Amino acid sequence: MTKFYLNPSLFPFLPKPLFPVFSPFYKMTSTSANSYTWAKVKVHHLFSSSNSSTCSPVDLGFPSKSISMRKPTPRAKIQCALHSPTVLTFPKQPYQYPTITKRDTPSPPQPAWNLFQKAAAKALDIMESALISRDKQNPLPKTSDPGVQIAGNFSPVQEMPVRHNLSVSGTVPDCINGVYVRNGANPHFEPVAGHHLFDGDGMLHAVTINGGSVNYSCRFTETERLVQERELGKSVFPKAIGELHGHSGIARLLLFYARGLCGLVDHSHGTGVANAGLVYFNGRLLAMSEDDLPYHVAIKPCGDLQTKGRYDFDEQLKSTMIAHPKIDPVSGELFALSYDVVQKPYLKYFKFSKNGKKSYDVEIPLEVPTMMHDFAITQNYVVIPDQQVVFKLQNMIKGGSPVIYDEKKKSRFGILPKNAKDSNSIIWVESPDTFCFHLWNAWEEPENDEVVVIGSCMTPPDSIFNECDENMKSVLSEIRLNLKTTESRKRAIISSSTEQLNLEAGMVNKNKLGRKTQYAYLAIAEPWPKVSGFAKVDLSTGEVQKYMYGDKRYGGEPLFLPRNQCTEKEDDGYILAFVHDEKIWKSELQIVNAMTLELEATVKLPSRVPYGFHGTFVSSKDLENQV
């Protein structure tokens, strides 16, 4: 048996004193993975048949003060902007959970365990069942209720091999030649306890366009976590957001590490779900979540997808990498961060040359571990947000959430030269009451000694993770950071209150990243977290042009694809987005002219595409150089 040790960075929610207790333990014997899944969630009481025009999926809102398993106290009705109550409804308690239809597939083969392991597995299963029974005595908050979090078109789908020659309405522009890939959360197993939308296994949806022929496939990213759970035939890895809260979360961690001690599971090769970001770099498509290394996914000539494995950049990357690395369009370098919520250094910065050679890690001094989902680059700097959503693991011992909004902490941005060897040259500029989950672009204005940052400022800052008592707002903002005075200014780019929109998920022209841009293309996240269309925003004037998907039609992140590298007009290109019609329960890929906002083509898809996260486009030229 192979001995291995617990890596604190891979399990950030486990209190540090517990690490010596659960290490070392032994590696389980692997068996071949059985590719089966629970999939189609039939929620007949939430929406009608596919031919009905009155479908009304359950509200996917985000509730009150913490995500503990304790029974919530009565309170006045809260109308969070997470979903518009005029569009969606939340069922009265007691909630009837949806019926799960399982595929007729054989059970997975039993792992090759010895007698002790079999006995330990049975005992731990009994303990887990008791914990689940105890938790079910109290209703789950909406932020961790699977009946809410993965209802309607947030519910998972099965894998689908390549379907060729899809029906196309309109004309696909000749310049669009390659593969559009979008990531998302798609739980492989039916949740038995708390589950947050972000907890689902990563699934990639790929549309291949080649000379007028269009293909589609969707595949799980075969993470180490998913492979082991398939072998065991159930979910055993703790869900970081939906389960790891309060005393129940600590109990689940203890159960998980007990399984590790007995050699029933192995987390030494990571625990991430790879469900958030995507980047194509140095001949590889990488799927990412910030709690693990990236996963290399190959795009086959036929358009199918195959996971090659966890990718450490040829043994250069020893820590996790956030899901939003940046590629400089001029140098071709990739820039990234890695954060740790257990031990210092809480944050590290590094980069890769265009050929994949990694720089030294630059340790960024932080007093507390901070939620670091995104950052920005300029021509010469990286812009690092240090904001007020932080990790406090001791809150679990008190029965609360480990992710909190710290009112006493001051939000700030660190401006660090791209080629810095250490953090001595970083300039910190405070920006009060600023929390940007995503940053869309940044650039330098040397004449003003300023760095300009474009991001969506979210309030309440922790509304994605914890219950909110007010409507969630995501305001597109310009934040000016003066490098000489270390002062900041912030303004809403859309100044008119009547035009104000929740704008989340999107991008600028990738050929202009890190340089001054005129336009941003962002999802209109209304009713939150659904996307009813996208906005083309002039960042200097605040002018907004909207493209709406239509009645009961919702999409996701708009991907801007430039017509070519040399086009003179910044908006000369196309918007690609998956759109789902909740009246007929069908999905499609829409291609919209970014200059005129006119629909150019629609690709009818053979499978429902759940609402997801971020995507990218891999050109046919890049595919020729794929590793």
Secondary structure, DSSP 8 states (H G I E B T S, - for coil): --EE---GGG-TTS-GGGTTTT-SEE-----------EEEEE-TTTS--TT-S----B-----BS---SS----------TTS-TTT-B---SS----EEEE------------HHHHHHHHHHHHHHHHHHHHHTTS---GGG-HHHHT-GGGS----EEEE-S--EEE---TT--EEEEEEEE--SS--SS---GGGS-EEEEEEEEETTEEEEEEEE---HHHHHHHHHTS--S--TTTT-SHHHHHHHHHHHHHHHHTTS---TT------SEEEEETTEEEEE-TTS--EEEEE-TTS-EEEEEE--TTTT--S---S--EE-TTT--EEEEEE-SSSS--EEEEEE-TT--B---EEE--SS-B-----EE-SSEEEEEE-SEEE-THHHHTTS-SEEE-TTS--EEEEEETT-SSSTT-EEEE-TT--EEEEEEEEEEGGGTEEEEEEEEEESTTTTTSB-SS--EEEEEEEEEETTT--EEEEESS--TTT---EEEEE--GGGTTS--SEEEEEE--STTS--EEEEEETTT--EEEEE--TTEE----EEEES-TT-SSTT-EEEEEEEEETTTTEEEEEEEETTT--EEEEEE-SS-------EEEEEHHHHHT--
